[in-house]
């Protein structure tokens, strides 16, 4: 055989192995990309469904009522119900503040 025929046959053998290998590699890569795209779309859909399910309505189902302009009167306990509790708290106050507070309390009791 001539050198040219040998070279041609060698190129044909290399190309016959290389072309299907490259084609198979490229098709596998494209298939992997398409699979990743499908998975991404499925995850986005699941996320959108979850967000829609967890969303709270902005408006209330019932109309808002006007609040009263004056607060209701608070129930005040009579001073006798406190007993000597109002005297005990003065022990927890610093000494420099206890005397003015006693004076204010005595004035309030009169």
Secondary structure by P-SEA (a helix, b strand, c coil): ccaaaaaaaaaaaaaaacaaaaaaaaaaaaaaaaaaaaaaaaaaaaaaaaaaaaccccccccccccccccccccccccccccccccccccccccccaaaaaaaaaaaaac
